[in-house]
Amino acid sequence: MKFEEAVEKIKTIKDDLSDKEKGVIYGLYKQATIGDINIARPFFINMVECAKWDTWKKQEGQTKELATQQYVKKVKKYLEKYGNK
């Protein structure tokens, strides 16, 4: 499975994913497409944006290529877990 295909496939099960799993996918996607985090952490009152920032920050230092590979691997895992729709 290629990255672009994985991006489309994850949309079919996104409602089934836990918040933690969504965070993992988000962080890997941002690292694969943009690279290291390049924005300041949001104000702490905005908890959703802070959580998204934190998951991306955890990927910092990882190459785009490795993040792409890990993203595809996670999508495959989640598709197996929740059904390939």
PDB file of N, CA, C and O in Angstrom:
ATOM      1  N   MET A   1       0.851  -1.176   0.000  1.00  0.00           N
ATOM      2  CA  MET A   1       0.000   0.000   0.000  1.00  0.00           C
ATOM      3  C   MET A   1       0.897   1.239   0.000  1.00  0.00           C
ATOM      4  O   MET A   1       1.883   1.313   0.733  1.00  0.00           O
ATOM      5  N   LYS A   2       0.535   2.191  -0.826  1.00  0.00           N
ATOM      6  CA  LYS A   2       1.276   3.439  -0.902  1.00  0.00           C
ATOM      7  C   LYS A   2       0.671   4.450   0.073  1.00  0.00           C
ATOM      8  O   LYS A   2      -0.459   4.294   0.535  1.00  0.00           O
ATOM      9  N   PHE A   3       1.445   5.479   0.371  1.00  0.00           N
ATOM     10  CA  PHE A   3       1.033   6.493   1.330  1.00  0.00           C
ATOM     11  C   PHE A   3      -0.306   7.127   0.953  1.00  0.00           C
ATOM     12  O   PHE A   3      -1.198   7.246   1.792  1.00  0.00           O
ATOM     13  N   GLU A   4      -0.440   7.529  -0.291  1.00  0.00           N
ATOM     14  CA  GLU A   4      -1.668   8.195  -0.737  1.00  0.00           C
ATOM     15  C   GLU A   4      -2.884   7.288  -0.572  1.00  0.00           C
ATOM     16  O   GLU A   4      -3.966   7.742  -0.201  1.00  0.00           O
ATOM     17  N   GLU A   5      -2.692   6.018  -0.849  1.00  0.00           N
ATOM     18  CA  GLU A   5      -3.768   5.044  -0.673  1.00  0.00           C
ATOM     19  C   GLU A   5      -4.124   4.894   0.808  1.00  0.00           C
ATOM     20  O   GLU A   5      -5.298   4.813   1.171  1.00  0.00           O
ATOM     21  N   ALA A   6      -3.099   4.858   1.650  1.00  0.00           N
ATOM     22  CA  ALA A   6      -3.319   4.745   3.096  1.00  0.00           C
ATOM     23  C   ALA A   6      -4.090   5.953   3.629  1.00  0.00           C
ATOM     24  O   ALA A   6      -4.958   5.812   4.489  1.00  0.00           O
ATOM     25  N   VAL A   7      -3.766   7.142   3.111  1.00  0.00           N
ATOM     26  CA  VAL A   7      -4.467   8.361   3.526  1.00  0.00           C
ATOM     27  C   VAL A   7      -5.955   8.244   3.205  1.00  0.00           C
ATOM     28  O   VAL A   7      -6.796   8.654   4.006  1.00  0.00           O
ATOM     29  N   GLU A   8      -6.280   7.700   2.063  1.00  0.00           N
ATOM     30  CA  GLU A   8      -7.684   7.532   1.684  1.00  0.00           C
ATOM     31  C   GLU A   8      -8.354   6.418   2.484  1.00  0.00           C
ATOM     32  O   GLU A   8      -9.496   6.563   2.919  1.00  0.00           O
ATOM     33  N   LYS A   9      -7.648   5.315   2.678  1.00  0.00           N
ATOM     34  CA  LYS A   9      -8.219   4.163   3.375  1.00  0.00           C
ATOM     35  C   LYS A   9      -8.544   4.484   4.833  1.00  0.00           C
ATOM     36  O   LYS A   9      -9.560   4.025   5.355  1.00  0.00           O
ATOM     37  N   ILE A  10      -7.697   5.261   5.490  1.00  0.00           N
ATOM     38  CA  ILE A  10      -7.931   5.550   6.911  1.00  0.00           C
ATOM     39  C   ILE A  10      -9.231   6.309   7.105  1.00  0.00           C
ATOM     40  O   ILE A  10      -9.856   6.217   8.162  1.00  0.00           O
ATOM     41  N   LYS A  11      -9.636   7.050   6.102  1.00  0.00           N
ATOM     42  CA  LYS A  11     -10.892   7.813   6.192  1.00  0.00           C
ATOM     43  C   LYS A  11     -12.097   6.893   6.343  1.00  0.00           C
ATOM     44  O   LYS A  11     -13.119   7.295   6.901  1.00  0.00           O
ATOM     45  N   THR A  12     -11.985   5.663   5.852  1.00  0.00           N
ATOM     46  CA  THR A  12     -13.115   4.740   5.909  1.00  0.00           C
ATOM     47  C   THR A  12     -13.353   4.184   7.310  1.00  0.00           C
ATOM     48  O   THR A  12     -14.437   3.678   7.600  1.00  0.00           O
ATOM     49  N   ILE A  13     -12.342   4.273   8.186  1.00  0.00           N
ATOM     50  CA  ILE A  13     -12.490   3.733   9.542  1.00  0.00           C
ATOM     51  C   ILE A  13     -12.213   4.771  10.624  1.00  0.00           C
ATOM     52  O   ILE A  13     -12.135   4.422  11.802  1.00  0.00           O
ATOM     53  N   LYS A  14     -12.064   6.032  10.248  1.00  0.00           N
ATOM     54  CA  LYS A  14     -11.651   7.051  11.219  1.00  0.00           C
ATOM     55  C   LYS A  14     -12.594   7.151  12.416  1.00  0.00           C
ATOM     56  O   LYS A  14     -12.151   7.462  13.521  1.00  0.00           O
ATOM     57  N   ASP A  15     -13.882   6.894  12.213  1.00  0.00           N
ATOM     58  CA  ASP A  15     -14.831   6.972  13.321  1.00  0.00           C
ATOM     59  C   ASP A  15     -14.677   5.808  14.296  1.00  0.00           C
ATOM     60  O   ASP A  15     -15.140   5.887  15.433  1.00  0.00           O
ATOM     61  N   ASP A  16     -14.033   4.737  13.860  1.00  0.00           N
ATOM     62  CA  ASP A  16     -13.819   3.568  14.711  1.00  0.00           C
ATOM     63  C   ASP A  16     -12.574   3.698  15.587  1.00  0.00           C
ATOM     64  O   ASP A  16     -12.455   3.015  16.604  1.00  0.00           O
ATOM     65  N   LEU A  17     -11.658   4.565  15.199  1.00  0.00           N
ATOM     66  CA  LEU A  17     -10.386   4.702  15.910  1.00  0.00           C
ATOM     67  C   LEU A  17     -10.573   5.349  17.281  1.00  0.00           C
ATOM     68  O   LEU A  17     -11.435   6.207  17.470  1.00  0.00           O
ATOM     69  N   SER A  18      -9.751   4.919  18.223  1.00  0.00           N
ATOM     70  CA  SER A  18      -9.733   5.574  19.534  1.00  0.00           C
ATOM     71  C   SER A  18      -9.044   6.927  19.388  1.00  0.00           C
ATOM     72  O   SER A  18      -8.394   7.186  18.375  1.00  0.00           O
ATOM     73  N   ASP A  19      -9.179   7.778  20.380  1.00  0.00           N
ATOM     74  CA  ASP A  19      -8.503   9.076  20.333  1.00  0.00           C
ATOM     75  C   ASP A  19      -6.991   8.897  20.247  1.00  0.00           C
ATOM     76  O   ASP A  19      -6.312   9.647  19.546  1.00  0.00           O
ATOM     77  N   LYS A  20      -6.474   7.915  20.949  1.00  0.00           N
ATOM     78  CA  LYS A  20      -5.031   7.652  20.912  1.00  0.00           C
ATOM     79  C   LYS A  20      -4.589   7.235  19.507  1.00  0.00           C
ATOM     80  O   LYS A  20      -3.571   7.707  19.001  1.00  0.00           O
ATOM     81  N   GLU A  21      -5.365   6.351  18.889  1.00  0.00           N
ATOM     82  CA  GLU A  21      -5.038   5.900  17.536  1.00  0.00           C
ATOM     83  C   GLU A  21      -5.124   7.048  16.540  1.00  0.00           C
ATOM     84  O   GLU A  21      -4.283   7.167  15.649  1.00  0.00           O
ATOM     85  N   LYS A  22      -6.135   7.890  16.690  1.00  0.00           N
ATOM     86  CA  LYS A  22      -6.249   9.074  15.824  1.00  0.00           C
ATOM     87  C   LYS A  22      -5.033   9.969  15.993  1.00  0.00           C
ATOM     88  O   LYS A  22      -4.519  10.523  15.021  1.00  0.00           O
ATOM     89  N   GLY A  23      -4.578  10.109  17.227  1.00  0.00           N
ATOM     90  CA  GLY A  23      -3.398  10.925  17.487  1.00  0.00           C
ATOM     91  C   GLY A  23      -2.150  10.382  16.818  1.00  0.00           C
ATOM     92  O   GLY A  23      -1.363  11.132  16.242  1.00  0.00           O
ATOM     93  N   VAL A  24      -1.976   9.077  16.900  1.00  0.00           N
ATOM     94  CA  VAL A  24      -0.821   8.431  16.262  1.00  0.00           C
ATOM     95  C   VAL A  24      -0.836   8.693  14.759  1.00  0.00           C
ATOM     96  O   VAL A  24       0.177   9.072  14.171  1.00  0.00           O
ATOM     97  N   ILE A  25      -1.998   8.486  14.151  1.00  0.00           N
ATOM     98  CA  ILE A  25      -2.135   8.706  12.707  1.00  0.00           C
ATOM     99  C   ILE A  25      -1.873  10.170  12.359  1.00  0.00           C
ATOM    100  O   ILE A  25      -1.175  10.466  11.389  1.00  0.00           O
ATOM    101  N   TYR A  26      -2.426  11.074  13.144  1.00  0.00           N
ATOM    102  CA  TYR A  26      -2.240  12.512  12.896  1.00  0.00           C
ATOM    103  C   TYR A  26      -0.759  12.886  12.976  1.00  0.00           C
ATOM    104  O   TYR A  26      -0.237  13.547  12.079  1.00  0.00           O
ATOM    105  N   GLY A  27      -0.090  12.468  14.038  1.00  0.00           N
ATOM    106  CA  GLY A  27       1.320  12.808  14.215  1.00  0.00           C
ATOM    107  C   GLY A  27       2.195  12.277  13.092  1.00  0.00           C
ATOM    108  O   GLY A  27       3.071  12.979  12.586  1.00  0.00           O
ATOM    109  N   LEU A  28       1.950  11.035  12.710  1.00  0.00           N
ATOM    110  CA  LEU A  28       2.732  10.448  11.616  1.00  0.00           C
ATOM    111  C   LEU A  28       2.436  11.134  10.292  1.00  0.00           C
ATOM    112  O   LEU A  28       3.342  11.354   9.488  1.00  0.00           O
ATOM    113  N   TYR A  29       1.170  11.473  10.061  1.00  0.00           N
ATOM    114  CA  TYR A  29       0.803  12.159   8.817  1.00  0.00           C
ATOM    115  C   TYR A  29       1.512  13.513   8.728  1.00  0.00           C
ATOM    116  O   TYR A  29       2.092  13.847   7.695  1.00  0.00           O
ATOM    117  N   LYS A  30       1.463  14.279   9.803  1.00  0.00           N
ATOM    118  CA  LYS A  30       2.093  15.600   9.793  1.00  0.00           C
ATOM    119  C   LYS A  30       3.605  15.477   9.606  1.00  0.00           C
ATOM    120  O   LYS A  30       4.204  16.259   8.868  1.00  0.00           O
ATOM    121  N   GLN A  31       4.217  14.506  10.265  1.00  0.00           N
ATOM    122  CA  GLN A  31       5.660  14.322  10.134  1.00  0.00           C
ATOM    123  C   GLN A  31       6.011  13.891   8.709  1.00  0.00           C
ATOM    124  O   GLN A  31       7.018  14.328   8.153  1.00  0.00           O
ATOM    125  N   ALA A  32       5.179  13.037   8.125  1.00  0.00           N
ATOM    126  CA  ALA A  32       5.443  12.545   6.765  1.00  0.00           C
ATOM    127  C   ALA A  32       5.252  13.636   5.723  1.00  0.00           C
ATOM    128  O   ALA A  32       5.956  13.650   4.713  1.00  0.00           O
ATOM    129  N   THR A  33       4.320  14.544   5.946  1.00  0.00           N
ATOM    130  CA  THR A  33       4.008  15.541   4.920  1.00  0.00           C
ATOM    131  C   THR A  33       4.713  16.878   5.138  1.00  0.00           C
ATOM    132  O   THR A  33       4.997  17.590   4.175  1.00  0.00           O
ATOM    133  N   ILE A  34       4.995  17.222   6.380  1.00  0.00           N
ATOM    134  CA  ILE A  34       5.604  18.526   6.673  1.00  0.00           C
ATOM    135  C   ILE A  34       7.005  18.377   7.255  1.00  0.00           C
ATOM    136  O   ILE A  34       7.898  19.163   6.940  1.00  0.00           O
ATOM    137  N   GLY A  35       7.195  17.382   8.094  1.00  0.00           N
ATOM    138  CA  GLY A  35       8.465  17.213   8.790  1.00  0.00           C
ATOM    139  C   GLY A  35       8.301  17.672  10.231  1.00  0.00           C
ATOM    140  O   GLY A  35       7.199  17.667  10.778  1.00  0.00           O
ATOM    141  N   ASP A  36       9.411  18.066  10.832  1.00  0.00           N
ATOM    142  CA  ASP A  36       9.372  18.479  12.236  1.00  0.00           C
ATOM    143  C   ASP A  36       8.380  19.612  12.453  1.00  0.00           C
ATOM    144  O   ASP A  36       8.183  20.471  11.593  1.00  0.00           O
ATOM    145  N   ILE A  37       7.773  19.586  13.613  1.00  0.00           N
ATOM    146  CA  ILE A  37       6.755  20.576  13.967  1.00  0.00           C
ATOM    147  C   ILE A  37       7.317  21.988  13.809  1.00  0.00           C
ATOM    148  O   ILE A  37       8.444  22.274  14.214  1.00  0.00           O
ATOM    149  N   ASN A  38       6.514  22.851  13.219  1.00  0.00           N
ATOM    150  CA  ASN A  38       6.993  24.194  12.884  1.00  0.00           C
ATOM    151  C   ASN A  38       6.073  25.298  13.401  1.00  0.00           C
ATOM    152  O   ASN A  38       6.104  26.428  12.914  1.00  0.00           O
ATOM    153  N   ILE A  39       5.259  24.955  14.389  1.00  0.00           N
ATOM    154  CA  ILE A  39       4.343  25.935  14.973  1.00  0.00           C
ATOM    155  C   ILE A  39       4.454  25.887  16.490  1.00  0.00           C
ATOM    156  O   ILE A  39       4.857  24.877  17.068  1.00  0.00           O
ATOM    157  N   ALA A  40       4.095  26.984  17.116  1.00  0.00           N
ATOM    158  CA  ALA A  40       4.117  27.041  18.573  1.00  0.00           C
ATOM    159  C   ALA A  40       2.964  26.220  19.144  1.00  0.00           C
ATOM    160  O   ALA A  40       1.932  26.042  18.498  1.00  0.00           O
ATOM    161  N   ARG A  41       3.156  25.727  20.352  1.00  0.00           N
ATOM    162  CA  ARG A  41       2.086  24.956  21.004  1.00  0.00           C
ATOM    163  C   ARG A  41       0.900  25.874  21.266  1.00  0.00           C
ATOM    164  O   ARG A  41       1.074  26.992  21.751  1.00  0.00           O
ATOM    165  N   PRO A  42      -0.305  25.408  20.947  1.00  0.00           N
ATOM    166  CA  PRO A  42      -1.496  26.228  21.169  1.00  0.00           C
ATOM    167  C   PRO A  42      -1.714  26.531  22.650  1.00  0.00           C
ATOM    168  O   PRO A  42      -1.159  25.870  23.528  1.00  0.00           O
ATOM    169  N   PHE A  43      -2.517  27.523  22.895  1.00  0.00           N
ATOM    170  CA  PHE A  43      -2.866  27.900  24.264  1.00  0.00           C
ATOM    171  C   PHE A  43      -3.523  26.712  24.952  1.00  0.00           C
ATOM    172  O   PHE A  43      -4.333  26.019  24.337  1.00  0.00           O
ATOM    173  N   PHE A  44      -3.194  26.465  26.199  1.00  0.00           N
ATOM    174  CA  PHE A  44      -3.613  25.249  26.888  1.00  0.00           C
ATOM    175  C   PHE A  44      -5.127  25.050  26.996  1.00  0.00           C
ATOM    176  O   PHE A  44      -5.580  23.924  27.203  1.00  0.00           O
ATOM    177  N   ILE A  45      -5.900  26.095  26.863  1.00  0.00           N
ATOM    178  CA  ILE A  45      -7.360  25.960  26.950  1.00  0.00           C
ATOM    179  C   ILE A  45      -7.902  25.165  25.756  1.00  0.00           C
ATOM    180  O   ILE A  45      -8.918  24.480  25.875  1.00  0.00           O
ATOM    181  N   ASN A  46      -7.236  25.256  24.630  1.00  0.00           N
ATOM    182  CA  ASN A  46      -7.661  24.526  23.437  1.00  0.00           C
ATOM    183  C   ASN A  46      -7.063  23.117  23.503  1.00  0.00           C
ATOM    184  O   ASN A  46      -6.040  22.838  22.878  1.00  0.00           O
ATOM    185  N   MET A  47      -7.708  22.241  24.262  1.00  0.00           N
ATOM    186  CA  MET A  47      -7.153  20.919  24.549  1.00  0.00           C
ATOM    187  C   MET A  47      -7.018  20.034  23.319  1.00  0.00           C
ATOM    188  O   MET A  47      -6.059  19.268  23.218  1.00  0.00           O
ATOM    189  N   VAL A  48      -7.945  20.122  22.395  1.00  0.00           N
ATOM    190  CA  VAL A  48      -7.868  19.290  21.187  1.00  0.00           C
ATOM    191  C   VAL A  48      -6.640  19.665  20.366  1.00  0.00           C
ATOM    192  O   VAL A  48      -5.883  18.794  19.939  1.00  0.00           O
ATOM    193  N   GLU A  49      -6.447  20.952  20.149  1.00  0.00           N
ATOM    194  CA  GLU A  49      -5.281  21.399  19.372  1.00  0.00           C
ATOM    195  C   GLU A  49      -3.979  21.097  20.102  1.00  0.00           C
ATOM    196  O   GLU A  49      -2.975  20.777  19.465  1.00  0.00           O
ATOM    197  N   CYS A  50      -3.983  21.195  21.423  1.00  0.00           N
ATOM    198  CA  CYS A  50      -2.794  20.841  22.204  1.00  0.00           C
ATOM    199  C   CYS A  50      -2.466  19.355  22.045  1.00  0.00           C
ATOM    200  O   CYS A  50      -1.302  18.987  21.889  1.00  0.00           O
ATOM    201  N   ALA A  51      -3.483  18.514  22.085  1.00  0.00           N
ATOM    202  CA  ALA A  51      -3.276  17.071  21.923  1.00  0.00           C
ATOM    203  C   ALA A  51      -2.716  16.765  20.538  1.00  0.00           C
ATOM    204  O   ALA A  51      -1.814  15.939  20.399  1.00  0.00           O
ATOM    205  N   LYS A  52      -3.246  17.426  19.520  1.00  0.00           N
ATOM    206  CA  LYS A  52      -2.743  17.222  18.167  1.00  0.00           C
ATOM    207  C   LYS A  52      -1.286  17.683  18.070  1.00  0.00           C
ATOM    208  O   LYS A  52      -0.459  17.005  17.460  1.00  0.00           O
ATOM    209  N   TRP A  53      -0.980  18.814  18.661  1.00  0.00           N
ATOM    210  CA  TRP A  53       0.382  19.339  18.657  1.00  0.00           C
ATOM    211  C   TRP A  53       1.325  18.352  19.336  1.00  0.00           C
ATOM    212  O   TRP A  53       2.414  18.069  18.836  1.00  0.00           O
ATOM    213  N   ASP A  54       0.888  17.828  20.491  1.00  0.00           N
ATOM    214  CA  ASP A  54       1.719  16.895  21.257  1.00  0.00           C
ATOM    215  C   ASP A  54       2.022  15.622  20.469  1.00  0.00           C
ATOM    216  O   ASP A  54       3.144  15.118  20.512  1.00  0.00           O
ATOM    217  N   THR A  55       1.020  15.100  19.746  1.00  0.00           N
ATOM    218  CA  THR A  55       1.254  13.868  18.986  1.00  0.00           C
ATOM    219  C   THR A  55       2.220  14.097  17.823  1.00  0.00           C
ATOM    220  O   THR A  55       3.011  13.218  17.481  1.00  0.00           O
ATOM    221  N   TRP A  56       2.148  15.268  17.228  1.00  0.00           N
ATOM    222  CA  TRP A  56       3.100  15.589  16.163  1.00  0.00           C
ATOM    223  C   TRP A  56       4.491  15.783  16.757  1.00  0.00           C
ATOM    224  O   TRP A  56       5.479  15.316  16.190  1.00  0.00           O
ATOM    225  N   LYS A  57       4.570  16.461  17.880  1.00  0.00           N
ATOM    226  CA  LYS A  57       5.857  16.732  18.535  1.00  0.00           C
ATOM    227  C   LYS A  57       6.592  15.430  18.859  1.00  0.00           C
ATOM    228  O   LYS A  57       7.820  15.378  18.805  1.00  0.00           O
ATOM    229  N   LYS A  58       5.841  14.382  19.195  1.00  0.00           N
ATOM    230  CA  LYS A  58       6.456  13.085  19.523  1.00  0.00           C
ATOM    231  C   LYS A  58       7.211  12.485  18.334  1.00  0.00           C
ATOM    232  O   LYS A  58       8.096  11.649  18.518  1.00  0.00           O
ATOM    233  N   GLN A  59       6.866  12.906  17.129  1.00  0.00           N
ATOM    234  CA  GLN A  59       7.508  12.374  15.919  1.00  0.00           C
ATOM    235  C   GLN A  59       8.748  13.172  15.517  1.00  0.00           C
ATOM    236  O   GLN A  59       9.454  12.800  14.580  1.00  0.00           O
ATOM    237  N   GLU A  60       9.004  14.257  16.220  1.00  0.00           N
ATOM    238  CA  GLU A  60      10.093  15.167  15.866  1.00  0.00           C
ATOM    239  C   GLU A  60      11.425  14.425  15.740  1.00  0.00           C
ATOM    240  O   GLU A  60      11.755  13.567  16.559  1.00  0.00           O
ATOM    241  N   GLY A  61      12.175  14.771  14.704  1.00  0.00           N
ATOM    242  CA  GLY A  61      13.479  14.167  14.465  1.00  0.00           C
ATOM    243  C   GLY A  61      13.427  12.975  13.519  1.00  0.00           C
ATOM    244  O   GLY A  61      14.457  12.539  13.004  1.00  0.00           O
ATOM    245  N   GLN A  62      12.249  12.458  13.296  1.00  0.00           N
ATOM    246  CA  GLN A  62      12.066  11.329  12.401  1.00  0.00           C
ATOM    247  C   GLN A  62      12.022  11.833  10.947  1.00  0.00           C
ATOM    248  O   GLN A  62      11.424  12.871  10.663  1.00  0.00           O
ATOM    249  N   THR A  63      12.640  11.112  10.065  1.00  0.00           N
ATOM    250  CA  THR A  63      12.622  11.531   8.663  1.00  0.00           C
ATOM    251  C   THR A  63      11.215  11.389   8.091  1.00  0.00           C
ATOM    252  O   THR A  63      10.397  10.620   8.596  1.00  0.00           O
ATOM    253  N   LYS A  64      10.954  12.146   7.030  1.00  0.00           N
ATOM    254  CA  LYS A  64       9.658  12.038   6.353  1.00  0.00           C
ATOM    255  C   LYS A  64       9.463  10.632   5.806  1.00  0.00           C
ATOM    256  O   LYS A  64       8.356  10.095   5.843  1.00  0.00           O
ATOM    257  N   GLU A  65      10.528  10.039   5.302  1.00  0.00           N
ATOM    258  CA  GLU A  65      10.444   8.701   4.724  1.00  0.00           C
ATOM    259  C   GLU A  65      10.047   7.668   5.773  1.00  0.00           C
ATOM    260  O   GLU A  65       9.184   6.824   5.529  1.00  0.00           O
ATOM    261  N   LEU A  66      10.683   7.740   6.942  1.00  0.00           N
ATOM    262  CA  LEU A  66      10.354   6.797   8.010  1.00  0.00           C
ATOM    263  C   LEU A  66       8.931   7.019   8.514  1.00  0.00           C
ATOM    264  O   LEU A  66       8.202   6.058   8.763  1.00  0.00           O
ATOM    265  N   ALA A  67       8.537   8.275   8.665  1.00  0.00           N
ATOM    266  CA  ALA A  67       7.172   8.578   9.104  1.00  0.00           C
ATOM    267  C   ALA A  67       6.157   8.056   8.091  1.00  0.00           C
ATOM    268  O   ALA A  67       5.096   7.563   8.475  1.00  0.00           O
ATOM    269  N   THR A  68       6.471   8.159   6.809  1.00  0.00           N
ATOM    270  CA  THR A  68       5.588   7.647   5.760  1.00  0.00           C
ATOM    271  C   THR A  68       5.432   6.131   5.894  1.00  0.00           C
ATOM    272  O   THR A  68       4.322   5.604   5.818  1.00  0.00           O
ATOM    273  N   GLN A  69       6.542   5.446   6.091  1.00  0.00           N
ATOM    274  CA  GLN A  69       6.504   3.987   6.245  1.00  0.00           C
ATOM    275  C   GLN A  69       5.694   3.589   7.481  1.00  0.00           C
ATOM    276  O   GLN A  69       4.889   2.659   7.430  1.00  0.00           O
ATOM    277  N   GLN A  70       5.911   4.290   8.573  1.00  0.00           N
ATOM    278  CA  GLN A  70       5.199   3.971   9.807  1.00  0.00           C
ATOM    279  C   GLN A  70       3.709   4.281   9.678  1.00  0.00           C
ATOM    280  O   GLN A  70       2.872   3.552  10.211  1.00  0.00           O
ATOM    281  N   TYR A  71       3.383   5.354   8.975  1.00  0.00           N
ATOM    282  CA  TYR A  71       1.981   5.709   8.739  1.00  0.00           C
ATOM    283  C   TYR A  71       1.275   4.570   8.010  1.00  0.00           C
ATOM    284  O   TYR A  71       0.207   4.126   8.431  1.00  0.00           O
ATOM    285  N   VAL A  72       1.866   4.103   6.930  1.00  0.00           N
ATOM    286  CA  VAL A  72       1.268   3.022   6.142  1.00  0.00           C
ATOM    287  C   VAL A  72       1.131   1.764   7.002  1.00  0.00           C
ATOM    288  O   VAL A  72       0.109   1.081   6.948  1.00  0.00           O
ATOM    289  N   LYS A  73       2.143   1.466   7.780  1.00  0.00           N
ATOM    290  CA  LYS A  73       2.115   0.297   8.656  1.00  0.00           C
ATOM    291  C   LYS A  73       0.964   0.390   9.664  1.00  0.00           C
ATOM    292  O   LYS A  73       0.249  -0.587   9.884  1.00  0.00           O
ATOM    293  N   LYS A  74       0.790   1.563  10.273  1.00  0.00           N
ATOM    294  CA  LYS A  74      -0.291   1.762  11.249  1.00  0.00           C
ATOM    295  C   LYS A  74      -1.658   1.669  10.578  1.00  0.00           C
ATOM    296  O   LYS A  74      -2.577   1.068  11.134  1.00  0.00           O
ATOM    297  N   VAL A  75      -1.803   2.252   9.400  1.00  0.00           N
ATOM    298  CA  VAL A  75      -3.080   2.184   8.693  1.00  0.00           C
ATOM    299  C   VAL A  75      -3.431   0.727   8.409  1.00  0.00           C
ATOM    300  O   VAL A  75      -4.575   0.319   8.611  1.00  0.00           O
ATOM    301  N   LYS A  76      -2.466  -0.057   7.945  1.00  0.00           N
ATOM    302  CA  LYS A  76      -2.718  -1.481   7.694  1.00  0.00           C
ATOM    303  C   LYS A  76      -3.178  -2.185   8.971  1.00  0.00           C
ATOM    304  O   LYS A  76      -4.115  -2.984   8.950  1.00  0.00           O
ATOM    305  N   LYS A  77      -2.508  -1.878  10.076  1.00  0.00           N
ATOM    306  CA  LYS A  77      -2.860  -2.478  11.367  1.00  0.00           C
ATOM    307  C   LYS A  77      -4.291  -2.109  11.756  1.00  0.00           C
ATOM    308  O   LYS A  77      -5.062  -2.972  12.176  1.00  0.00           O
ATOM    309  N   TYR A  78      -4.643  -0.849  11.622  1.00  0.00           N
ATOM    310  CA  TYR A  78      -5.980  -0.401  12.006  1.00  0.00           C
ATOM    311  C   TYR A  78      -7.049  -0.946  11.065  1.00  0.00           C
ATOM    312  O   TYR A  78      -8.168  -1.229  11.492  1.00  0.00           O
ATOM    313  N   LEU A  79      -6.710  -1.093   9.793  1.00  0.00           N
ATOM    314  CA  LEU A  79      -7.663  -1.681   8.850  1.00  0.00           C
ATOM    315  C   LEU A  79      -7.948  -3.143   9.215  1.00  0.00           C
ATOM    316  O   LEU A  79      -9.084  -3.605   9.112  1.00  0.00           O
ATOM    317  N   GLU A  80      -6.911  -3.860   9.639  1.00  0.00           N
ATOM    318  CA  GLU A  80      -7.106  -5.243  10.082  1.00  0.00           C
ATOM    319  C   GLU A  80      -7.952  -5.289  11.338  1.00  0.00           C
ATOM    320  O   GLU A  80      -8.817  -6.152  11.483  1.00  0.00           O
ATOM    321  N   LYS A  81      -7.700  -4.358  12.247  1.00  0.00           N
ATOM    322  CA  LYS A  81      -8.407  -4.318  13.526  1.00  0.00           C
ATOM    323  C   LYS A  81      -9.882  -3.957  13.359  1.00  0.00           C
ATOM    324  O   LYS A  81     -10.749  -4.560  13.993  1.00  0.00           O
ATOM    325  N   TYR A  82     -10.163  -2.976  12.507  1.00  0.00           N
ATOM    326  CA  TYR A  82     -11.517  -2.454  12.395  1.00  0.00           C
ATOM    327  C   TYR A  82     -12.247  -2.871  11.117  1.00  0.00           C
ATOM    328  O   TYR A  82     -13.411  -2.526  10.912  1.00  0.00           O
ATOM    329  N   GLY A  83     -11.563  -3.600  10.284  1.00  0.00           N
ATOM    330  CA  GLY A  83     -12.200  -4.058   9.053  1.00  0.00           C
ATOM    331  C   GLY A  83     -11.851  -3.143   7.888  1.00  0.00           C
ATOM    332  O   GLY A  83     -11.941  -1.920   7.995  1.00  0.00           O
ATOM    333  N   ASN A  84     -11.464  -3.730   6.808  1.00  0.00           N
ATOM    334  CA  ASN A  84     -11.086  -2.999   5.604  1.00  0.00           C
ATOM    335  C   ASN A  84     -12.349  -2.661   4.833  1.00  0.00           C
ATOM    336  O   ASN A  84     -12.832  -3.471   4.041  1.00  0.00           O
ATOM    337  N   LYS A  85     -12.882  -1.481   5.057  1.00  0.00           N
ATOM    338  CA  LYS A  85     -14.159  -1.081   4.456  1.00  0.00           C
ATOM    339  C   LYS A  85     -13.970  -0.515   3.064  1.00  0.00           C
ATOM    340  O   LYS A  85     -14.945  -0.131   2.417  1.00  0.00           O
TER     341      LYS A  85
END
